[in-house]
């Protein structure tokens, strides 16, 4: 049983690592696009949500580790319930973080499309003005 619980916590840790790595890439992309003058405010808000959810998940993983380390031989009924609740909360936080990360990426894509359309429209307007003169 202990091995199974530890494996579950390791899976949570690896999920946090993966989401953190993806989040770092999104932050780098946000910075890159922001220097190009693209509006990234919505992506930044989603990224802040990702950070909040990851911090929450890390805190709950630490709580679960503490709970498991204090009850190595056998978990009481209350501890089992607490561990189950923590595991569900961790899973929810990770799912929310992943969803917010996807929303941030979609927001960046939409911002890029808007910027490209604006550039195309301004080039079209400029060429139409030259033809009329």
Number of C-alpha atoms within 10 A of each C-alpha: 8 14 8 9 15 14 12 13 18 13 12 19 15 12 17 23 13 13 19 18 12 15 24 13 12 20 17 12 15 22 14 12 16 13 10 10 9 17 19 20 15 15 24 18 14 20 24 18 19 26 18 14 22 25 16 16 24 17 13 19 22 13 15 23 15 11 17 19 11 12 12 9 10 12 15 10 9 9 16 14 12 15 21 13 14 18 20 12 16 24 15 14 22 23 17 17 28 23 15 22 24 19 17 27 19 14 19 23 14 14 19 16 12 14 16 13 12 12 12 12 12 12 12 12 12 11 11 11 10 9 8 6 5
